[in-house]
Amino acid sequence: MNNKTQGLQDLPLTSLHWLAAHHKSKLIERKKMVEIHGAKQGDTVLDVACGPGFWTELLVEQVGPHGHVSGVDIDSELIRYAQESHADLIAQKRVNFRVADMRSLPFEDNSFDTVICGNAYNYLSKEELPKAIQEHMRVVRPGGRLSIRTFDNTMSLYHPVTSTVLLSVMHGMAKNLQQQRNFDNYLGRKMHGLLTQLSLGPVTTHTFVTQKTQPLCKWSLEYVQMKALWCAEKADGYCPAEDLKIWCELFDPKSPQYILARPDFYFNTTEMISLVAKPEVS
């Protein structure tokens, strides 16, 4: 393993540190994204795979004082964090959190106006995914919506990085990740077609590009650096060693090639939000 990626093997994209940097780096963009999710004033909302509840306050603002947000996640530590950090909202009975498996929700049919699942479908197998979508639609009320946010990391853009190095690392990462059964790094582009094929209701899809330029705040700096090093860890052994060495130096603050402090630095990444409207009962 390249010494720059040593210790990064299986860097968890679900760790609290990663999730915090990711959320705080994209807070402005997420305030716009939450509007696309479609929750309205007075809605009851289910946040599937809510993690530490970073979206909760944004969703609470969307549904207002007469709405309610429930969050579920399979990770008990993240749920504990969500409960502790949102104690006031829980006391006001505006939110609640519980441990649950997204593949088998502990709710009755037609329980929520809006069900949101953010960046969790990427971690399901091809066999599990359609079943999970149908399970989530089960708890949506007629006239409500399922809103799915997925990422697609085919080509996050970094500048200044030569196209040959960027393409080499992205290709190496893709070769490695195509062998993983329970992780699809490129699901975003597929969701609209999959949802249409399932015939659950009308589907609309929005593509959302987040970009980062100078000045980078602390959280954006951490987010971009962690994402770049995760790409390096996944590309290690699947792309030329020299290209990986150059890539790692570009994101190493001790290297003269470090690019995150350069005034011309640019980064972007893409997420898709697909909404399925559950038909009204005739």
Stockholm file with secondary structure:
# STOCKHOLM 1.0

chainA/1-282         MNNKTQGLQDLPLTSLHWLAAHHKSKLIERKKMVEIHGAKQGDTVLDVACGPGFWTELLVEQVGPHGHVSGVDIDSELIRYAQESHADLIAQKRVNFRVADMRSLPFEDNSFDTVICGNAYNYLSKEELPKAIQEHMRVVRPGGRLSIRTFDNTMSLYHPVTSTVLLSVMHGMAKNLQQQRNFDNYLGRKMHGLLTQLSLGPVTTHTFVTQKTQPLCKWSLEYVQMKALWCAEKADGYCPAEDLKIWCELFDPKSPQYILARPDFYFNTTEMISLVAKPEVS
#=GR chainA/1-282 SS CCTTTTTCTTCCTTSHHHHHHHHHHTHHHHHHHHHHTTCCTTCEEEEETCTTCTTHHHHHHHHCTTCEEEEEESCHHHHHHHHHHTHHHHHTTSEEEEECBTTBCSSCTTCEEEEEEESCGGGSCTTHHHHHHHHHHHTEEEEEEEEEEEEBCTTCEEETCCHHHHHHHHHHHHHHHTTCTTCCTBCGGGHHHHHHHHTSSCEEEEEEEEEEESSCCHHHHHHHHHHHHHHHHHHTTTSCHHHHHHHHHHTCTTSTTCCTTSTTCEEEEEEEEEEEECCCCC
#=GC SS_cons         CCTTTTTCTTCCTTSHHHHHHHHHHTHHHHHHHHHHTTCCTTCEEEEETCTTCTTHHHHHHHHCTTCEEEEEESCHHHHHHHHHHTHHHHHTTSEEEEECBTTBCSSCTTCEEEEEEESCGGGSCTTHHHHHHHHHHHTEEEEEEEEEEEEBCTTCEEETCCHHHHHHHHHHHHHHHTTCTTCCTBCGGGHHHHHHHHTSSCEEEEEEEEEEESSCCHHHHHHHHHHHHHHHHHHTTTSCHHHHHHHHHHTCTTSTTCCTTSTTCEEEEEEEEEEEECCCCC
//
